[in-house]
Amino acid sequence: MELTAGVGNYINVFASIIVMPCVALSFAMWIFHDIGLVMKNKDNWCMKSYRWLRKSHIVIGAIAVVLGTYHAIFATIDHGWQGIKLGNVTFLLFALGFIVFLLRKKIGGAWLPLHRIFYGSAIITMLLHCVPYLKFIFTFILPWLITGNFPT
């Protein structure tokens, strides 16, 4: 099967849709950890959730980086370079967070705060980048997924 522009568009949309839950799970891990630390019972449900998510964090992060990179490259090829936009900034922040992770042994103890700063900023810019697409998702994609009939 040859990949055509149409198939590429479907893959691009699928990639961008999968990135969001991956990022949400990583963010949830961070929140569960911080909330769990302040609770009296140290073996609370937040810490259990954190430990469960931590086991898959690197795999989830790798999936998000690979699919996010595909989305960024495909969108740039499909739409052309349009200057600095939120999608470009989001990709740059995710890439910097990934680079910090790769260099964590050379950076030392400062790597985790840097990783969190880059990814926290990337999450904010990603949400802002996605806002224009929410109308399309809620008026076309979601009804299609629920009913199986694409609105016309």
Disulfide bonds with the S-S distance in Angstrom:
none
